[in-house]
Amino acid sequence: MNEEATTIDRADAEEWASWFQALGDPTRVMILHALASSAKPLTVGEITRRLDVGQSTISHHLAKLADVRFVFVEQRGTSTLWRVNQNCLSCFPSAVDVVMGRIPAEFTDTLEATR
């Protein structure tokens, strides 16, 4: 592999570091799993019941996940629904591969879809 193929730029490194940081809490990993395995978007109350964690804690962690675009929020009438960002989650394993130097850096162009 040539040196250029293993280099990532600072902007990508900062973006990916924020993803890893967002996954640094087990509750956030559990929330992502609940949303990713659900057939439909979920309310905070539904997530709270599934995880047996307080509603304010779930809301706090959802905000952190939304900051890095792992999840999206949408309003439907009076309901606030949360859903997983499939683009971001599908790119995450490949971002790990790029960080580890396993695939060409040209892949970073496809990550632009998550921004």
N, CA, C and O atoms as CSV, one atom per row, in Angstrom:
chain,resi,resn,atom,element,x,y,z
A,1,MET,N,N,0.854,-1.182,0.000
A,1,MET,CA,C,0.000,0.000,0.000
A,1,MET,C,C,0.894,1.237,0.000
A,1,MET,O,O,1.876,1.288,0.741
A,2,ASN,N,N,0.566,2.232,-0.823
A,2,ASN,CA,C,1.400,3.421,-0.828
A,2,ASN,C,C,1.012,4.338,0.327
A,2,ASN,O,O,-0.076,4.234,0.892
A,3,GLU,N,N,1.936,5.241,0.659
A,3,GLU,CA,C,1.722,6.121,1.813
A,3,GLU,C,C,0.474,6.985,1.676
A,3,GLU,O,O,-0.229,7.211,2.662
A,4,GLU,N,N,0.188,7.470,0.475
A,4,GLU,CA,C,-0.971,8.326,0.250
A,4,GLU,C,C,-2.281,7.597,0.555
A,4,GLU,O,O,-3.224,8.207,1.059
A,5,ALA,N,N,-2.348,6.316,0.259
A,5,ALA,CA,C,-3.569,5.549,0.480
A,5,ALA,C,C,-3.865,5.360,1.969
A,5,ALA,O,O,-5.001,5.052,2.331
A,6,THR,N,N,-2.867,5.539,2.838
A,6,THR,CA,C,-3.090,5.329,4.263
A,6,THR,C,C,-3.245,6.639,5.024
A,6,THR,O,O,-3.346,6.632,6.251
A,7,THR,N,N,-3.266,7.755,4.316
A,7,THR,CA,C,-3.379,9.056,4.966
A,7,THR,C,C,-4.836,9.510,4.977
A,7,THR,O,O,-5.534,9.433,3.966
A,8,ILE,N,N,-5.274,9.978,6.126
A,8,ILE,CA,C,-6.602,10.592,6.202
A,8,ILE,C,C,-6.410,12.050,6.589
A,8,ILE,O,O,-5.458,12.399,7.287
A,9,ASP,N,N,-7.318,12.892,6.132
A,9,ASP,CA,C,-7.157,14.307,6.459
A,9,ASP,C,C,-7.737,14.611,7.839
A,9,ASP,O,O,-8.488,13.815,8.403
A,10,ARG,N,N,-7.380,15.756,8.358
A,10,ARG,CA,C,-7.772,16.155,9.709
A,10,ARG,C,C,-9.292,16.221,9.853
A,10,ARG,O,O,-9.834,15.805,10.878
A,11,ALA,N,N,-9.983,16.738,8.838
A,11,ALA,CA,C,-11.448,16.866,8.933
A,11,ALA,C,C,-12.103,15.500,9.099
A,11,ALA,O,O,-12.989,15.334,9.936
A,12,ASP,N,N,-11.670,14.516,8.301
A,12,ASP,CA,C,-12.225,13.165,8.451
A,12,ASP,C,C,-11.859,12.582,9.808
A,12,ASP,O,O,-12.697,11.964,10.466
A,13,ALA,N,N,-10.621,12.772,10.227
A,13,ALA,CA,C,-10.191,12.245,11.530
A,13,ALA,C,C,-11.025,12.838,12.661
A,13,ALA,O,O,-11.398,12.124,13.592
A,14,GLU,N,N,-11.320,14.126,12.591
A,14,GLU,CA,C,-12.139,14.770,13.621
A,14,GLU,C,C,-13.568,14.230,13.601
A,14,GLU,O,O,-14.161,13.972,14.648
A,15,GLU,N,N,-14.108,14.066,12.399
A,15,GLU,CA,C,-15.470,13.529,12.265
A,15,GLU,C,C,-15.552,12.121,12.859
A,15,GLU,O,O,-16.440,11.822,13.657
A,16,TRP,N,N,-14.632,11.283,12.467
A,16,TRP,CA,C,-14.668,9.898,12.932
A,16,TRP,C,C,-14.402,9.812,14.430
A,16,TRP,O,O,-14.983,8.966,15.110
A,17,ALA,N,N,-13.535,10.670,14.952
A,17,ALA,CA,C,-13.281,10.690,16.399
A,17,ALA,C,C,-14.574,11.023,17.147
A,17,ALA,O,O,-14.840,10.470,18.214
A,18,SER,N,N,-15.372,11.926,16.583
A,18,SER,CA,C,-16.642,12.258,17.243
A,18,SER,C,C,-17.585,11.054,17.233
A,18,SER,O,O,-18.356,10.865,18.174
A,19,TRP,N,N,-17.530,10.239,16.174
A,19,TRP,CA,C,-18.355,9.027,16.127
A,19,TRP,C,C,-17.933,8.059,17.222
A,19,TRP,O,O,-18.767,7.532,17.958
A,20,PHE,N,N,-16.614,7.830,17.320
A,20,PHE,CA,C,-16.118,6.912,18.351
A,20,PHE,C,C,-16.470,7.426,19.745
A,20,PHE,O,O,-16.859,6.652,20.620
A,21,GLN,N,N,-16.334,8.716,19.942
A,21,GLN,CA,C,-16.666,9.304,21.239
A,21,GLN,C,C,-18.153,9.108,21.553
A,21,GLN,O,O,-18.513,8.795,22.688
A,22,ALA,N,N,-19.003,9.290,20.558
A,22,ALA,CA,C,-20.445,9.105,20.775
A,22,ALA,C,C,-20.764,7.677,21.175
A,22,ALA,O,O,-21.720,7.442,21.914
A,23,LEU,N,N,-19.983,6.721,20.702
A,23,LEU,CA,C,-20.215,5.320,21.039
A,23,LEU,C,C,-19.487,4.905,22.312
A,23,LEU,O,O,-19.474,3.725,22.664
A,24,GLY,N,N,-18.887,5.859,22.997
A,24,GLY,CA,C,-18.128,5.572,24.209
A,24,GLY,C,C,-18.974,5.369,25.447
A,24,GLY,O,O,-18.434,5.188,26.539
A,25,ASP,N,N,-20.274,5.394,25.304
A,25,ASP,CA,C,-21.168,5.184,26.441
A,25,ASP,C,C,-22.074,3.998,26.144
A,25,ASP,O,O,-22.692,3.952,25.080
A,26,PRO,N,N,-22.168,3.039,27.057
A,26,PRO,CA,C,-22.986,1.853,26.792
A,26,PRO,C,C,-24.464,2.164,26.555
A,26,PRO,O,O,-25.122,1.470,25.780
A,27,THR,N,N,-24.988,3.190,27.206
A,27,THR,CA,C,-26.396,3.535,26.994
A,27,THR,C,C,-26.628,3.987,25.562
A,27,THR,O,O,-27.648,3.649,24.961
A,28,ARG,N,N,-25.692,4.747,25.013
A,28,ARG,CA,C,-25.844,5.190,23.625
A,28,ARG,C,C,-25.759,4.010,22.666
A,28,ARG,O,O,-26.487,3.970,21.674
A,29,VAL,N,N,-24.898,3.064,22.940
A,29,VAL,CA,C,-24.818,1.858,22.107
A,29,VAL,C,C,-26.138,1.100,22.182
A,29,VAL,O,O,-26.629,0.606,21.167
A,30,MET,N,N,-26.715,1.005,23.377
A,30,MET,CA,C,-28.002,0.319,23.551
A,30,MET,C,C,-29.118,1.048,22.808
A,30,MET,O,O,-29.981,0.410,22.207
A,31,ILE,N,N,-29.106,2.372,22.846
A,31,ILE,CA,C,-30.117,3.158,22.132
A,31,ILE,C,C,-29.996,2.919,20.628
A,31,ILE,O,O,-30.998,2.689,19.951
A,32,LEU,N,N,-28.780,2.972,20.110
A,32,LEU,CA,C,-28.586,2.725,18.686
A,32,LEU,C,C,-29.062,1.333,18.304
A,32,LEU,O,O,-29.684,1.149,17.258
A,33,HIS,N,N,-28.774,0.366,19.143
A,33,HIS,CA,C,-29.219,-0.997,18.856
A,33,HIS,C,C,-30.753,-1.063,18.835
A,33,HIS,O,O,-31.340,-1.678,17.945
A,34,ALA,N,N,-31.386,-0.433,19.808
A,34,ALA,CA,C,-32.858,-0.438,19.864
A,34,ALA,C,C,-33.451,0.198,18.614
A,34,ALA,O,O,-34.406,-0.327,18.042
A,35,LEU,N,N,-32.891,1.324,18.188
A,35,LEU,CA,C,-33.409,2.004,16.999
A,35,LEU,C,C,-33.101,1.228,15.727
A,35,LEU,O,O,-33.949,1.129,14.841
A,36,ALA,N,N,-31.898,0.676,15.630
A,36,ALA,CA,C,-31.507,-0.059,14.428
A,36,ALA,C,C,-32.297,-1.352,14.274
A,36,ALA,O,O,-32.531,-1.806,13.154
A,37,SER,N,N,-32.706,-1.944,15.381
A,37,SER,CA,C,-33.436,-3.211,15.306
A,37,SER,C,C,-34.952,-3.024,15.302
A,37,SER,O,O,-35.698,-4.002,15.247
A,38,SER,N,N,-35.405,-1.782,15.359
A,38,SER,CA,C,-36.836,-1.499,15.331
A,38,SER,C,C,-37.314,-1.351,13.884
A,38,SER,O,O,-36.603,-0.825,13.027
A,39,ALA,N,N,-38.513,-1.819,13.641
A,39,ALA,CA,C,-39.094,-1.712,12.305
A,39,ALA,C,C,-39.629,-0.309,12.026
A,39,ALA,O,O,-39.992,0.009,10.894
A,40,LYS,N,N,-39.677,0.530,13.066
A,40,LYS,CA,C,-40.233,1.874,12.905
A,40,LYS,C,C,-39.503,2.837,13.840
A,40,LYS,O,O,-38.853,2.402,14.790
A,41,PRO,N,N,-39.604,4.141,13.578
A,41,PRO,CA,C,-39.036,5.116,14.519
A,41,PRO,C,C,-39.699,4.967,15.895
A,41,PRO,O,O,-40.843,4.525,16.001
A,42,LEU,N,N,-38.968,5.339,16.933
A,42,LEU,CA,C,-39.464,5.181,18.301
A,42,LEU,C,C,-39.527,6.517,19.023
A,42,LEU,O,O,-38.751,7.429,18.736
A,43,THR,N,N,-40.453,6.622,19.955
A,43,THR,CA,C,-40.516,7.783,20.837
A,43,THR,C,C,-39.533,7.568,21.985
A,43,THR,O,O,-39.056,6.455,22.205
A,44,VAL,N,N,-39.239,8.636,22.708
A,44,VAL,CA,C,-38.373,8.520,23.886
A,44,VAL,C,C,-38.999,7.550,24.887
A,44,VAL,O,O,-38.289,6.763,25.514
A,45,GLY,N,N,-40.319,7.601,25.041
A,45,GLY,CA,C,-41.002,6.694,25.967
A,45,GLY,C,C,-40.827,5.232,25.580
A,45,GLY,O,O,-40.623,4.376,26.441
A,46,GLU,N,N,-40.906,4.950,24.292
A,46,GLU,CA,C,-40.719,3.569,23.828
A,46,GLU,C,C,-39.281,3.096,24.068
A,46,GLU,O,O,-39.052,1.954,24.467
A,47,ILE,N,N,-38.330,3.981,23.821
A,47,ILE,CA,C,-36.927,3.628,24.069
A,47,ILE,C,C,-36.702,3.420,25.557
A,47,ILE,O,O,-36.012,2.484,25.964
A,48,THR,N,N,-37.287,4.297,26.371
A,48,THR,CA,C,-37.158,4.190,27.821
A,48,THR,C,C,-37.670,2.841,28.314
A,48,THR,O,O,-37.015,2.186,29.126
A,49,ARG,N,N,-38.820,2.429,27.835
A,49,ARG,CA,C,-39.381,1.135,28.253
A,49,ARG,C,C,-38.513,-0.035,27.804
A,49,ARG,O,O,-38.337,-1.003,28.544
A,50,ARG,N,N,-37.978,0.055,26.604
A,50,ARG,CA,C,-37.144,-1.041,26.099
A,50,ARG,C,C,-35.838,-1.182,26.871
A,50,ARG,O,O,-35.341,-2.293,27.060
A,51,LEU,N,N,-35.287,-0.065,27.316
A,51,LEU,CA,C,-33.964,-0.096,27.943
A,51,LEU,C,C,-33.999,-0.009,29.458
A,51,LEU,O,O,-32.975,-0.221,30.107
A,52,ASP,N,N,-35.147,0.295,30.031
A,52,ASP,CA,C,-35.268,0.451,31.481
A,52,ASP,C,C,-34.255,1.474,32.015
A,52,ASP,O,O,-33.558,1.240,33.003
A,53,VAL,N,N,-34.208,2.611,31.320
A,53,VAL,CA,C,-33.352,3.731,31.694
A,53,VAL,C,C,-34.263,4.945,31.788
A,53,VAL,O,O,-35.262,5.019,31.072
A,54,GLY,N,N,-33.943,5.893,32.649
A,54,GLY,CA,C,-34.778,7.071,32.832
A,54,GLY,C,C,-34.945,7.888,31.567
A,54,GLY,O,O,-34.054,7.938,30.718
A,55,GLN,N,N,-36.102,8.529,31.451
A,55,GLN,CA,C,-36.427,9.304,30.252
A,55,GLN,C,C,-35.450,10.458,30.030
A,55,GLN,O,O,-35.053,10.713,28.893
A,56,SER,N,N,-35.061,11.154,31.088
A,56,SER,CA,C,-34.127,12.278,30.908
A,56,SER,C,C,-32.756,11.773,30.448
A,56,SER,O,O,-32.070,12.448,29.679
A,57,THR,N,N,-32.362,10.597,30.914
A,57,THR,CA,C,-31.097,10.004,30.474
A,57,THR,C,C,-31.165,9.648,28.999
A,57,THR,O,O,-30.230,9.921,28.246
A,58,ILE,N,N,-32.271,9.039,28.584
A,58,ILE,CA,C,-32.446,8.691,27.171
A,58,ILE,C,C,-32.408,9.959,26.314
A,58,ILE,O,O,-31.730,9.989,25.287
A,59,SER,N,N,-33.121,10.995,26.723
A,59,SER,CA,C,-33.145,12.252,25.966
A,59,SER,C,C,-31.741,12.845,25.838
A,59,SER,O,O,-31.358,13.313,24.765
A,60,HIS,N,N,-30.986,12.825,26.916
A,60,HIS,CA,C,-29.619,13.342,26.908
A,60,HIS,C,C,-28.766,12.578,25.892
A,60,HIS,O,O,-28.044,13.181,25.097
A,61,HIS,N,N,-28.855,11.261,25.927
A,61,HIS,CA,C,-28.039,10.444,25.028
A,61,HIS,C,C,-28.503,10.556,23.578
A,61,HIS,O,O,-27.676,10.517,22.666
A,62,LEU,N,N,-29.797,10.692,23.351
A,62,LEU,CA,C,-30.290,10.900,21.980
A,62,LEU,C,C,-29.732,12.196,21.400
A,62,LEU,O,O,-29.382,12.249,20.221
A,63,ALA,N,N,-29.648,13.237,22.219
A,63,ALA,CA,C,-29.084,14.513,21.753
A,63,ALA,C,C,-27.627,14.339,21.341
A,63,ALA,O,O,-27.195,14.901,20.335
A,64,LYS,N,N,-26.874,13.569,22.108
A,64,LYS,CA,C,-25.465,13.299,21.764
A,64,LYS,C,C,-25.370,12.521,20.454
A,64,LYS,O,O,-24.523,12.818,19.612
A,65,LEU,N,N,-26.233,11.531,20.285
A,65,LEU,CA,C,-26.239,10.749,19.048
A,65,LEU,C,C,-26.675,11.588,17.852
A,65,LEU,O,O,-26.176,11.400,16.742
A,66,ALA,N,N,-27.604,12.511,18.078
A,66,ALA,CA,C,-28.047,13.403,16.999
A,66,ALA,C,C,-26.939,14.369,16.601
A,66,ALA,O,O,-26.822,14.724,15.429
A,67,ASP,N,N,-26.128,14.796,17.560
A,67,ASP,CA,C,-25.013,15.710,17.263
A,67,ASP,C,C,-24.065,15.131,16.221
A,67,ASP,O,O,-23.521,15.869,15.401
A,68,VAL,N,N,-23.864,13.809,16.248
A,68,VAL,CA,C,-22.962,13.169,15.278
A,68,VAL,C,C,-23.740,12.494,14.148
A,68,VAL,O,O,-23.173,11.752,13.346
A,69,ARG,N,N,-25.028,12.759,14.098
A,69,ARG,CA,C,-25.919,12.279,13.036
A,69,ARG,C,C,-26.078,10.759,12.974
A,69,ARG,O,O,-26.345,10.205,11.907
A,70,PHE,N,N,-25.916,10.085,14.112
A,70,PHE,CA,C,-26.244,8.654,14.158
A,70,PHE,C,C,-27.752,8.457,14.176
A,70,PHE,O,O,-28.251,7.410,13.763
A,71,VAL,N,N,-28.484,9.470,14.657
A,71,VAL,CA,C,-29.944,9.383,14.716
A,71,VAL,C,C,-30.553,10.673,14.186
A,71,VAL,O,O,-29.931,11.736,14.192
A,72,PHE,N,N,-31.796,10.538,13.726
A,72,PHE,CA,C,-32.583,11.683,13.273
A,72,PHE,C,C,-33.838,11.766,14.118
A,72,PHE,O,O,-34.348,10.752,14.595
A,73,VAL,N,N,-34.327,12.965,14.297
A,73,VAL,CA,C,-35.581,13.189,15.004
A,73,VAL,C,C,-36.568,13.790,14.023
A,73,VAL,O,O,-36.201,14.600,13.172
A,74,GLU,N,N,-37.820,13.391,14.148
A,74,GLU,CA,C,-38.866,13.951,13.296
A,74,GLU,C,C,-40.135,14.138,14.120
A,74,GLU,O,O,-40.420,13.367,15.036
A,75,GLN,N,N,-40.876,15.162,13.779
A,75,GLN,CA,C,-42.155,15.443,14.431
A,75,GLN,C,C,-43.275,14.873,13.589
A,75,GLN,O,O,-43.335,15.117,12.384
A,76,ARG,N,N,-44.152,14.125,14.206
A,76,ARG,CA,C,-45.378,13.656,13.547
A,76,ARG,C,C,-46.530,14.031,14.465
A,76,ARG,O,O,-46.792,13.373,15.473
A,77,GLY,N,N,-47.197,15.088,14.095
A,77,GLY,CA,C,-48.263,15.594,14.956
A,77,GLY,C,C,-47.667,16.038,16.280
A,77,GLY,O,O,-46.796,16.907,16.318
A,78,THR,N,N,-48.138,15.440,17.364
A,78,THR,CA,C,-47.611,15.788,18.690
A,78,THR,C,C,-46.520,14.834,19.144
A,78,THR,O,O,-45.991,14.977,20.247
A,79,SER,N,N,-46.179,13.862,18.307
A,79,SER,CA,C,-45.159,12.871,18.675
A,79,SER,C,C,-43.794,13.258,18.111
A,79,SER,O,O,-43.680,13.757,16.992
A,80,THR,N,N,-42.772,13.016,18.915
A,80,THR,CA,C,-41.392,13.166,18.484
A,80,THR,C,C,-40.824,11.769,18.315
A,80,THR,O,O,-40.767,10.988,19.264
A,81,LEU,N,N,-40.403,11.465,17.093
A,81,LEU,CA,C,-39.919,10.117,16.774
A,81,LEU,C,C,-38.434,10.141,16.431
A,81,LEU,O,O,-37.946,11.057,15.769
A,82,TRP,N,N,-37.746,9.134,16.887
A,82,TRP,CA,C,-36.321,8.988,16.640
A,82,TRP,C,C,-36.085,7.781,15.751
A,82,TRP,O,O,-36.720,6.738,15.906
A,83,ARG,N,N,-35.155,7.943,14.811
A,83,ARG,CA,C,-34.800,6.818,13.942
A,83,ARG,C,C,-33.298,6.851,13.706
A,83,ARG,O,O,-32.650,7.892,13.817
A,84,VAL,N,N,-32.775,5.698,13.382
A,84,VAL,CA,C,-31.349,5.574,13.128
A,84,VAL,C,C,-31.033,6.126,11.738
A,84,VAL,O,O,-31.844,6.001,10.821
A,85,ASN,N,N,-29.875,6.725,11.585
A,85,ASN,CA,C,-29.393,7.210,10.298
A,85,ASN,C,C,-28.667,6.045,9.630
A,85,ASN,O,O,-27.508,5.772,9.941
A,86,GLN,N,N,-29.340,5.367,8.725
A,86,GLN,CA,C,-28.767,4.191,8.074
A,86,GLN,C,C,-27.482,4.520,7.315
A,86,GLN,O,O,-26.555,3.709,7.303
A,87,ASN,N,N,-27.408,5.691,6.683
A,87,ASN,CA,C,-26.198,6.072,5.957
A,87,ASN,C,C,-24.990,6.129,6.873
A,87,ASN,O,O,-23.922,5.611,6.547
A,88,CYS,N,N,-25.171,6.759,8.013
A,88,CYS,CA,C,-24.063,6.904,8.947
A,88,CYS,C,C,-23.636,5.546,9.500
A,88,CYS,O,O,-22.445,5.245,9.568
A,89,LEU,N,N,-24.596,4.742,9.888
A,89,LEU,CA,C,-24.250,3.447,10.468
A,89,LEU,C,C,-23.648,2.501,9.442
A,89,LEU,O,O,-22.795,1.681,9.782
A,90,SER,N,N,-24.079,2.605,8.198
A,90,SER,CA,C,-23.487,1.722,7.191
A,90,SER,C,C,-22.063,2.159,6.852
A,90,SER,O,O,-21.248,1.325,6.456
A,91,CYS,N,N,-21.747,3.441,6.998
A,91,CYS,CA,C,-20.392,3.924,6.736
A,91,CYS,C,C,-19.447,3.684,7.908
A,91,CYS,O,O,-18.234,3.617,7.714
A,92,PHE,N,N,-19.973,3.554,9.102
A,92,PHE,CA,C,-19.117,3.469,10.282
A,92,PHE,C,C,-18.105,2.323,10.210
A,92,PHE,O,O,-16.925,2.556,10.470
A,93,PRO,N,N,-18.514,1.092,9.869
A,93,PRO,CA,C,-17.497,0.027,9.796
A,93,PRO,C,C,-16.408,0.326,8.769
A,93,PRO,O,O,-15.246,-0.020,8.983
A,94,SER,N,N,-16.768,0.959,7.666
A,94,SER,CA,C,-15.770,1.309,6.663
A,94,SER,C,C,-14.858,2.421,7.161
A,94,SER,O,O,-13.674,2.453,6.825
A,95,ALA,N,N,-15.405,3.333,7.964
A,95,ALA,CA,C,-14.562,4.377,8.562
A,95,ALA,C,C,-13.527,3.734,9.474
A,95,ALA,O,O,-12.372,4.159,9.507
A,96,VAL,N,N,-13.935,2.724,10.205
A,96,VAL,CA,C,-12.994,1.996,11.060
A,96,VAL,C,C,-11.904,1.380,10.193
A,96,VAL,O,O,-10.724,1.444,10.538
A,97,ASP,N,N,-12.295,0.782,9.068
A,97,ASP,CA,C,-11.310,0.184,8.170
A,97,ASP,C,C,-10.329,1.232,7.645
A,97,ASP,O,O,-9.129,0.968,7.570
A,98,VAL,N,N,-10.821,2.407,7.283
A,98,VAL,CA,C,-9.941,3.461,6.791
A,98,VAL,C,C,-8.967,3.874,7.883
A,98,VAL,O,O,-7.770,4.009,7.630
A,99,VAL,N,N,-9.472,4.073,9.094
A,99,VAL,CA,C,-8.613,4.459,10.214
A,99,VAL,C,C,-7.509,3.421,10.410
A,99,VAL,O,O,-6.364,3.774,10.694
A,100,MET,N,N,-7.851,2.160,10.261
A,100,MET,CA,C,-6.885,1.087,10.465
A,100,MET,C,C,-6.033,0.822,9.226
A,100,MET,O,O,-5.181,-0.066,9.247
A,101,GLY,N,N,-6.250,1.584,8.136
A,101,GLY,CA,C,-5.458,1.440,6.929
A,101,GLY,C,C,-5.812,0.216,6.101
A,101,GLY,O,O,-4.979,-0.274,5.339
A,102,ARG,N,N,-7.032,-0.284,6.240
A,102,ARG,CA,C,-7.419,-1.522,5.559
A,102,ARG,C,C,-8.003,-1.318,4.166
A,102,ARG,O,O,-7.992,-2.248,3.359
A,103,ILE,N,N,-8.513,-0.125,3.863
A,103,ILE,CA,C,-9.057,0.125,2.531
A,103,ILE,C,C,-8.526,1.460,2.027
A,103,ILE,O,O,-8.099,2.295,2.825
A,104,PRO,N,N,-8.545,1.668,0.736
A,104,PRO,CA,C,-7.980,2.904,0.183
A,104,PRO,C,C,-8.670,4.155,0.715
A,104,PRO,O,O,-9.871,4.152,0.987
A,105,ALA,N,N,-7.908,5.196,0.855
A,105,ALA,CA,C,-8.433,6.466,1.355
A,105,ALA,C,C,-9.468,7.059,0.411
A,105,ALA,O,O,-10.247,7.915,0.829
A,106,GLU,N,N,-9.503,6.630,-0.855
A,106,GLU,CA,C,-10.502,7.148,-1.792
A,106,GLU,C,C,-11.923,6.891,-1.291
A,106,GLU,O,O,-12.860,7.575,-1.700
A,107,PHE,N,N,-12.081,5.911,-0.412
A,107,PHE,CA,C,-13.387,5.613,0.144
A,107,PHE,C,C,-13.968,6.818,0.868
A,107,PHE,O,O,-15.189,6.943,0.967
A,108,THR,N,N,-13.136,7.694,1.369
A,108,THR,CA,C,-13.624,8.826,2.145
A,108,THR,C,C,-14.632,9.678,1.380
A,108,THR,O,O,-15.463,10.353,1.989
A,109,ASP,N,N,-14.563,9.651,0.054
A,109,ASP,CA,C,-15.539,10.407,-0.744
A,109,ASP,C,C,-16.952,9.901,-0.494
A,109,ASP,O,O,-17.895,10.692,-0.469
A,110,THR,N,N,-17.111,8.602,-0.308
A,110,THR,CA,C,-18.453,8.048,-0.089
A,110,THR,C,C,-18.993,8.431,1.278
A,110,THR,O,O,-20.205,8.411,1.495
A,111,LEU,N,N,-18.110,8.778,2.198
A,111,LEU,CA,C,-18.571,9.190,3.529
A,111,LEU,C,C,-19.216,10.564,3.518
A,111,LEU,O,O,-19.912,10.932,4.464
A,112,GLU,N,N,-18.995,11.317,2.469
A,112,GLU,CA,C,-19.601,12.633,2.361
A,112,GLU,C,C,-21.124,12.574,2.455
A,112,GLU,O,O,-21.753,13.556,2.851
A,113,ALA,N,N,-21.721,11.449,2.099
A,113,ALA,CA,C,-23.168,11.299,2.150
A,113,ALA,C,C,-23.700,11.405,3.570
A,113,ALA,O,O,-24.887,11.672,3.763
A,114,THR,N,N,-22.841,11.201,4.575
A,114,THR,CA,C,-23.300,11.265,5.963
A,114,THR,C,C,-23.267,12.681,6.505
A,114,THR,O,O,-23.765,12.930,7.603
A,115,ARG,N,N,-22.700,13.599,5.771
A,115,ARG,CA,C,-22.545,14.968,6.275
A,115,ARG,C,C,-23.673,15.854,5.847
A,115,ARG,O,O,-23.692,17.037,6.188
